[in-house]
């Protein structure tokens, strides 16, 4: 399967891929992974099915993996300023408070957790029977 990367896209193509990715991430944050379909993403981003599959040839699973990467990058980027300054107990407490505040504002759904949990369950399901 061909993987579309930023290096293989035009500026317009990169913007379209980003719009699809951001739309999927937003929908997942609002509704969860289980309640997010490709049709939801298409409607939210005003893109066609052919565009979605051009940028995410693996379909829903590839899109979910890209959303997981995006959300992980966001978590790290949000915390990067504090992580470099954890030199005192007060700094650790301020970092903790900032993380808790961010997740409280985010709402009940943690997009990174819901996406990675879904991908993990799908992987287990597709791997065949498990041993007790």
C-alpha positions in Angstrom: 0.0 0.0 0.0 1.3 3.4 -1.0 1.7 5.8 1.9 1.1 9.5 1.2 3.6 11.7 3.0 4.1 15.5 3.2 7.1 15.1 0.9 5.0 13.6 -1.9 2.2 16.3 -1.8 1.8 19.7 -3.4 0.9 22.6 -1.1 -2.7 22.2 -2.1 -2.6 18.5 -1.5 -1.0 18.9 1.9 -3.7 21.4 2.8 -6.5 18.9 1.8 -4.9 16.1 3.7 -4.5 18.3 6.7 -8.2 19.4 6.5 -9.3 15.8 6.4 -7.0 14.9 9.3 -8.1 17.9 11.4 -11.8 17.2 10.6 -11.5 13.6 11.7 -9.6 14.6 14.9 -12.3 17.1 15.8 -15.1 14.7 15.1 -13.4 12.0 17.2 -12.9 14.5 20.1 -16.6 15.4 20.0 -18.2 12.0 19.4 -15.5 9.3 20.0 -14.0 6.8 17.6 -16.9 4.3 17.6 -19.3 7.0 16.5 -17.1 8.4 13.8 -17.6 7.1 10.3 -15.8 8.1 7.1 -19.1 9.7 5.9 -19.0 11.9 9.0 -15.4 13.0 8.1 -16.4 13.6 4.5 -19.4 15.7 5.4 -17.4 17.7 8.0 -14.5 18.4 5.6 -16.4 18.8 2.3 -14.2 16.2 0.6 -15.1 13.3 -1.6 -14.5 9.7 -0.9 -11.9 9.6 -3.7 -10.0 12.4 -2.0 -10.0 10.7 1.3 -8.8 7.4 -0.1 -6.1 9.3 -2.1 -4.6 10.8 1.0 -5.4 7.8 3.3 -5.3 4.7 1.0 -5.7 2.4 4.0 -9.1 3.9 4.7 -10.4 4.3 8.2 -7.5 2.5 9.9 -4.9 4.7 8.2 -6.9 7.8 9.0 -7.2 6.8 12.7 -3.5 6.1 12.9 -2.8 9.6 11.5 -5.2 11.1 14.0 -3.4 9.2 16.8 0.0 10.7 15.6 -1.6 14.2 15.4 -3.0 13.9 18.9 0.2 12.6 20.3 2.1 15.4 18.7 -0.3 17.9 20.2 0.0 16.4 23.7 3.8 16.6 23.5 3.8 20.1 22.0 1.5 21.4 24.6 3.7 20.1 27.4 7.1 20.8 25.8 7.6 24.3 27.4 6.9 22.9 30.9 8.9 19.7 30.4 12.1 21.7 29.8 11.6 23.6 33.0 10.9 20.9 35.6 13.7 22.0 37.9 11.7 22.3 41.2 8.8 20.8 43.0 6.7 23.9 42.2 7.5 23.5 38.5 6.3 19.9 38.7 3.1 21.0 40.4 2.5 23.7 37.8 3.0 21.2 35.0 0.6 18.8 36.6 -2.0 21.5 37.1 -1.7 22.6 33.5 -2.1 19.0 32.2 -5.2 18.4 34.4 -6.7 21.8 33.3 -6.1 20.9 29.6 -7.9 17.6 30.0 -10.7 19.1 32.0 -11.3 21.7 29.2 -11.1 19.0 26.6 -14.2 17.2 27.8 -14.9 13.6 28.6 -13.2 12.1 25.5 -9.5 11.8 25.3 -8.9 11.5 21.5 -5.5 9.9 21.8 -6.8 7.2 24.2 -9.9 6.5 22.2 -8.0 6.2 18.9 -5.2 4.1 20.2 -7.6 1.8 22.1 -9.6 1.3 19.0 -6.5 0.5 16.9 -5.2 -1.9 19.6 -8.5 -3.7 19.8 -8.7 -3.9 16.0 -5.1 -5.3 15.9 -6.0 -8.0 18.5 -9.2 -8.9 16.6 -7.3 -9.2 13.4 -4.5 -11.2 14.9 -6.7 -14.2 15.5 -7.5 -16.1 18.7 -5.6 -15.3 21.8 -4.4 -17.9 24.3 -5.7 -17.8 27.9 
